[in-house]
Amino acid sequence: EGLLPTLGASQQDHDDFERFTDIIDTYKSRKAFTIPMELSSRDDDLLRLDLISMSGFLKDRGLDSPALHWYVNYACRDDYGCNYNDVSAWAGIHYFASRDVEEGTVLTWPEGNGWIVKRLREKLATRITTGSLVFHVSHDYVDVYDVRERLSTRIRAEHVIFACPTYLAKHLMEKPPSVEEFEYAPWLVANLSLDSFPQQRAGVPIAWDNVIYDSGSLGYVVATHQRLNTYQPQTVFTYYYPLTGPSPAKERTRLLNTSWQVWVDFILADLAKPHPEIRGLARNIDIMRWGHAMIRPRPGFIWSEARRKAAEPLGNIYFAHSDLSGFSIFEEAQYRGVLAAERILKIRG
Ligand SMILES: Cc1cc2nc3c(=O)[nH]c(=O)nc-3n(C[C@H](O)[C@H](O)[C@H](O)COP(=O)(O)OP(=O)(O)OC[C@H]3O[C@@H](n4cnc5c(N)ncnc54)[C@H](O)[C@@H]3O)c2cc1C
């Protein structure tokens, strides 16, 4: 229960966790770290945090507990897809200090953000065109390829909202904003269809989100956890593995070049630590490779001129991807989209 590793924790672990919590509470009381991130405090002492790494921040404050380091690194890998050595301390602290929720009060749906997508789609069905690839964006028009009809169409536009990942601008625009500073973390996500649940061990029931201590993965989510059936033999585990090596380009190549079978063996070996019988239960394993899954909030990026400039409109083209916030969360995506729409509505009167 809970993410803090308390089993076998030493006195130093307890002391360091307490000191870390106090530090975070001080930032919370200043209301310095907000969602959306643009509304955060610009105090100098806080902006300077962007120049050091999250691991450096802990070391600078004499917080050495291995359990605390594991916990903070897990948080960075989970939300940013990066090792805490490569995460700006500003971003790392933002993860802990921007939310004021009690653990256990998280709201989620069985299909995750897919639920929000469905509800939005219900309202906007007549205005959405799917199966369409944008291949050119200019100040006067957007060229779109309909993959079903195999037909290209030119859409004349007075204003364009560019909500694709921002790095794509260099492939789609003649004069794109500079995106050289934008780095993205690759992720692997696997769905394991299981004939039955693994055994419960050590008296602990399988939770919705299950973490394996000291694993390179983030563990797994039980996709059927919120079903109300009292008897449910089969299930699906969704397994998350961010590739967090220091070079995202090399990690992308590794993700692409590693075969399905090698990934399957890797995943099953990892899951066999808590569930030795997993190999016999898995009927099917689907693997999704996300080359540019999340923007990397590496030291210096969040409050860089490069990020700030890329978030500005280029004439009548407004950028709106969550990566403009420096880290990938739904709330930032929503903020960027609304901001772009409001800017255009203001001009149109
Ligand atoms: C494995 C994983 C787990 C995550 N879990 C969470 C989570 O639990 N909570 C959370 O808040 N965030 C999570 N995120 C982050 C999540 O990606 C963002 O919160 C959210 O999707 C960002 O929305 P967005 O609209 O900015 O961008 P995106 O969701 O990336 O949307 C961009 C869209 O542009 C489209 N596109 C790209 N190129 C073209 C083109 N040429 N033509 C037409 N369309 C194009 C894409 O198909 C895509 O639909 C997760 C990310 C990953 C990878």
The ligand as an SDF file (V2000), in Angstrom:
LIG
                    3D

 53 58  0  0  0  0  0  0  0  0999 V2000
    2.8600    5.7040  -21.9200 C   0  0  0  0  0  0  0  0  0  0  0  0
    2.3470    7.0640  -21.5490 C   0  0  0  0  0  0  0  0  0  0  0  0
    1.5670    7.2080  -20.4190 C   0  0  0  0  0  0  0  0  0  0  0  0
    1.0670    8.4620  -20.0750 C   0  0  0  0  0  0  0  0  0  0  0  0
    0.2800    8.5700  -18.9550 N   0  0  0  0  0  0  0  0  0  0  0  0
   -0.2220    9.7830  -18.6210 C   0  0  0  0  0  0  0  0  0  0  0  0
   -1.0610    9.9310  -17.4780 C   0  0  0  0  0  0  0  0  0  0  0  0
   -1.3560    8.9640  -16.7800 O   0  0  0  0  0  0  0  0  0  0  0  0
   -1.5360   11.1630  -17.1620 N   0  0  0  0  0  0  0  0  0  0  0  0
   -1.2330   12.2510  -17.9270 C   0  0  0  0  0  0  0  0  0  0  0  0
   -1.7040   13.3560  -17.6130 O   0  0  0  0  0  0  0  0  0  0  0  0
   -0.4390   12.1420  -19.0050 N   0  0  0  0  0  0  0  0  0  0  0  0
    0.0680   10.9470  -19.3750 C   0  0  0  0  0  0  0  0  0  0  0  0
    0.8790   10.8300  -20.4710 N   0  0  0  0  0  0  0  0  0  0  0  0
    1.2410   12.0320  -21.2000 C   0  0  0  0  0  0  0  0  0  0  0  0
    0.2350   12.2510  -22.3130 C   0  0  0  0  0  0  0  0  0  0  0  0
    0.8950   11.9600  -23.5070 O   0  0  0  0  0  0  0  0  0  0  0  0
   -0.2400   13.6710  -22.3020 C   0  0  0  0  0  0  0  0  0  0  0  0
   -0.8530   13.9700  -21.0700 O   0  0  0  0  0  0  0  0  0  0  0  0
   -1.2590   13.9760  -23.4140 C   0  0  0  0  0  0  0  0  0  0  0  0
   -1.4550   12.9510  -24.3360 O   0  0  0  0  0  0  0  0  0  0  0  0
   -0.7200   15.1390  -24.1690 C   0  0  0  0  0  0  0  0  0  0  0  0
   -1.7090   15.5750  -25.0430 O   0  0  0  0  0  0  0  0  0  0  0  0
   -1.3520   16.4690  -26.2820 P   0  0  0  0  0  0  0  0  0  0  0  0
   -2.6580   16.8480  -26.9040 O   0  0  0  0  0  0  0  0  0  0  0  0
   -0.4230   17.5650  -25.9120 O   0  0  0  0  0  0  0  0  0  0  0  0
   -0.5220   15.5390  -27.2710 O   0  0  0  0  0  0  0  0  0  0  0  0
   -0.7400   14.1260  -27.9250 P   0  0  0  0  0  0  0  0  0  0  0  0
   -1.6080   13.2680  -27.0900 O   0  0  0  0  0  0  0  0  0  0  0  0
    0.6410   13.6930  -28.2800 O   0  0  0  0  0  0  0  0  0  0  0  0
   -1.5390   14.4680  -29.2460 O   0  0  0  0  0  0  0  0  0  0  0  0
   -0.9150   14.8740  -30.4340 C   0  0  0  0  0  0  0  0  0  0  0  0
   -1.7560   14.3640  -31.5750 C   0  0  0  0  0  0  0  0  0  0  0  0
   -1.2030   14.8170  -32.8000 O   0  0  0  0  0  0  0  0  0  0  0  0
   -1.4100   13.7910  -33.7490 C   0  0  0  0  0  0  0  0  0  0  0  0
   -0.4890   13.9840  -34.8770 N   0  0  0  0  0  0  0  0  0  0  0  0
    0.8680   13.8800  -34.8780 C   0  0  0  0  0  0  0  0  0  0  0  0
    1.3510   14.1330  -36.1020 N   0  0  0  0  0  0  0  0  0  0  0  0
    0.2910   14.4040  -36.9040 C   0  0  0  0  0  0  0  0  0  0  0  0
    0.1620   14.7510  -38.2860 C   0  0  0  0  0  0  0  0  0  0  0  0
    1.2180   14.8910  -39.0830 N   0  0  0  0  0  0  0  0  0  0  0  0
   -1.0910   14.9420  -38.7770 N   0  0  0  0  0  0  0  0  0  0  0  0
   -2.1820   14.8240  -37.9840 C   0  0  0  0  0  0  0  0  0  0  0  0
   -2.1180   14.5190  -36.6630 N   0  0  0  0  0  0  0  0  0  0  0  0
   -0.8940   14.3110  -36.1350 C   0  0  0  0  0  0  0  0  0  0  0  0
   -1.1400   12.5110  -32.9750 C   0  0  0  0  0  0  0  0  0  0  0  0
   -1.7290   11.4100  -33.6290 O   0  0  0  0  0  0  0  0  0  0  0  0
   -1.7960   12.8320  -31.6430 C   0  0  0  0  0  0  0  0  0  0  0  0
   -3.1390   12.4150  -31.6250 O   0  0  0  0  0  0  0  0  0  0  0  0
    1.3760    9.5810  -20.8590 C   0  0  0  0  0  0  0  0  0  0  0  0
    2.1800    9.4260  -22.0020 C   0  0  0  0  0  0  0  0  0  0  0  0
    2.6580    8.1760  -22.3390 C   0  0  0  0  0  0  0  0  0  0  0  0
    3.4990    8.0410  -23.5800 C   0  0  0  0  0  0  0  0  0  0  0  0
  1  2  1  0
  2  3  1  0
  2 52  2  0
  3  4  2  0
  4  5  1  0
  4 50  1  0
  5  6  2  0
  6  7  1  0
  6 13  1  0
  7  8  2  0
  7  9  1  0
  9 10  1  0
 10 11  2  0
 10 12  1  0
 12 13  2  0
 13 14  1  0
 14 15  1  0
 14 50  1  0
 15 16  1  0
 16 17  1  0
 16 18  1  0
 18 19  1  0
 18 20  1  0
 20 21  1  0
 20 22  1  0
 22 23  1  0
 23 24  1  0
 24 25  2  0
 24 26  1  0
 24 27  1  0
 27 28  1  0
 28 29  2  0
 28 30  1  0
 28 31  1  0
 31 32  1  0
 32 33  1  0
 33 34  1  0
 33 48  1  0
 34 35  1  0
 35 36  1  0
 35 46  1  0
 36 37  1  0
 36 45  1  0
 37 38  2  0
 38 39  1  0
 39 40  1  0
 39 45  2  0
 40 41  1  0
 40 42  2  0
 42 43  1  0
 43 44  2  0
 44 45  1  0
 46 47  1  0
 46 48  1  0
 48 49  1  0
 50 51  2  0
 51 52  1  0
 52 53  1  0
M  END
$$$$
